[in-house]
Amino acid sequence: MTVFEELQSVTEAARNEQDLPDFLAERIFRIIENRGSFRDREAEIDELAKKVATYDTYGQTGYLGMGVNNVILEKSLQRLEE
């Protein structure tokens, strides 16, 4: 499985199971659709996939939590989109 396939899989799961907001999912899917522009950044895509996999809308983020929230994902997406 490529990093882009992994990203798609975890994004779909986070959208269906963790209430990942549509506006974030759409930005992630744009990256997947334009994978040619991101091929040299696969390590960052892999890191994004790991963050999406631990997305948690309602808690378990921050100091002791293991989850990732909207703010963390948005910052990661902004870095990739620059």
C-alpha positions in Angstrom: 0.0 0.0 0.0 1.4 3.4 -0.9 1.4 6.3 1.5 -1.3 7.9 -0.6 -3.5 4.8 -0.4 -2.9 4.7 3.4 -3.8 8.4 3.7 -7.0 7.8 1.7 -7.9 4.8 3.9 -7.3 6.5 7.2 -9.1 9.6 6.0 -12.2 7.7 5.1 -12.2 5.9 8.4 -11.7 9.2 10.4 -14.5 10.7 8.4 -16.9 7.8 9.1 -15.9 6.9 12.6 -14.3 10.0 14.2 -16.4 12.8 12.7 -13.4 14.3 10.7 -14.9 17.5 9.3 -15.6 17.6 5.6 -13.5 20.7 5.0 -10.4 18.9 6.3 -11.2 15.6 4.5 -11.7 17.6 1.2 -8.2 19.2 1.6 -6.7 15.8 2.3 -8.5 14.2 -0.8 -7.1 17.1 -2.9 -3.6 16.1 -1.9 -4.3 12.5 -2.8 -5.8 13.5 -6.2 -2.7 15.6 -6.9 -0.2 13.0 -5.6 2.2 13.8 -8.5 2.9 17.2 -6.9 3.6 15.5 -3.5 5.7 12.5 -4.5 8.9 14.0 -3.2 7.2 14.6 0.2 6.1 11.1 1.0 7.6 11.3 4.5 5.3 14.2 5.2 2.4 12.4 3.7 3.1 9.4 5.9 3.2 11.6 8.9 -0.1 13.2 7.9 -1.6 9.7 7.6 -0.5 8.8 11.1 -2.0 12.0 12.4 -5.3 11.4 10.6 -5.4 7.8 12.0 -5.3 9.2 15.5 -7.8 12.0 14.8 -10.1 12.6 17.8 -12.7 15.3 17.6 -13.8 15.2 21.2 -10.7 14.8 23.3 -7.7 12.7 24.1 -5.5 15.4 22.6 -2.9 17.6 24.1 -0.5 17.0 26.9 -1.4 13.4 27.9 -3.7 12.5 25.0 -2.6 10.5 22.0 -5.1 12.0 19.6 -4.9 14.7 17.0 -7.4 17.5 16.7 -8.5 19.9 14.0 -5.8 22.5 14.8 -3.0 20.0 14.5 -4.3 18.6 11.2 -4.8 22.1 9.8 -1.3 23.1 10.6 0.0 19.9 8.9 -2.1 20.6 5.8 -1.0 24.2 5.6 2.7 23.1 5.6 2.0 20.6 2.8 -0.1 23.1 0.8 2.6 25.9 0.8 
